[in-house]
Amino acid sequence: MGATWTREFWEGPEVTPKQYSKPTFDPLLGFPEGRKPRVMTVSAEEMEAVQLTPFEKNYCAEAHIAAKVCQWKYPWFLNGFNCHHERHAVDECLHQDYIIRMKEWERERRLRIRQKKIDAANAAEDMDE
């Protein structure tokens, strides 16, 4: 959290994106072949049927459902032994999701820095003319 504030202080608030802000650049910028779209593998009805919490209704919903089914399948004292693979899959999926979001945030920040340099160069050219 402090790193974001420090970056905002040194680079300026116009460069550092807010945590939940929408991207300001084309998502396909720099990807000539396109990007692999992220799709939800579980429908909203399936998530409601399993009673997922709002925190669990994300791209890792399939892993959350598998973990919940495993918890329902075994008694509480056997969950630790029989469901550790499912819990590990949930943790790994959440970690990968965090990495993707972190890379998107960093991409947005770097594109804003790039745009700021381009605007400064264009302004310098206009001053010379």
Salt bridges, closest charged atoms under 4 A:
GLU8 OE2 - LYS18 NZ 3.20
GLU11 OE2 - ARG109 NH1 2.67
GLU14 OE2 - LYS116 NZ 3.05
GLU48 OE2 - LYS57 NZ 2.40
GLU56 OE2 - HIS64 ND1 3.90
GLU56 OE1 - LYS68 NZ 3.95
ASP97 OD1 - ARG38 NH2 2.68
ASP97 OD2 - ARG101 NE 3.34
GLU104 OE2 - ARG35 NH2 2.19
GLU106 OE1 - ARG7 NH1 3.23
GLU106 OE2 - ARG109 NH2 2.65
GLU106 OE2 - ARG110 NE 2.91
GLU108 OE2 - ARG112 NE 3.11
